[in-house]
Amino acid sequence: VMGCVVNGPGEAREADIGIAGGKGEGLIFKKGKILRKVPEDKLLEELKKEIDLL
């Protein structure tokens, strides 16, 4: 788990599963590729779903 205001998307791309949050929404990454854009209030729920699929 890491966090970086400047390079969140770059770091998320290096992870098996990653998220990069923005204003009101975030991106979920898997194996370096963007899976989808998710509203902020659904980020944790959607991240957990992807982790369970690993």
C-alpha positions, 0 to 999 in steps of 0.5 A: 500500500502506497500513496503519493499525491504526485504519482498515484497513477504511476504507482498504481500501475506497478501493483497487482491491484491499485487505485488512484483517487481524484476529486470525487472519483478514482481509477482502479488498475489491475496488472498495469491497466485501467479497469474502470473509473469509479465514484469515490463512494464506491472505490473501497467496495470495488477494490475489494471485489477485484482483490477477491478475484485474484 
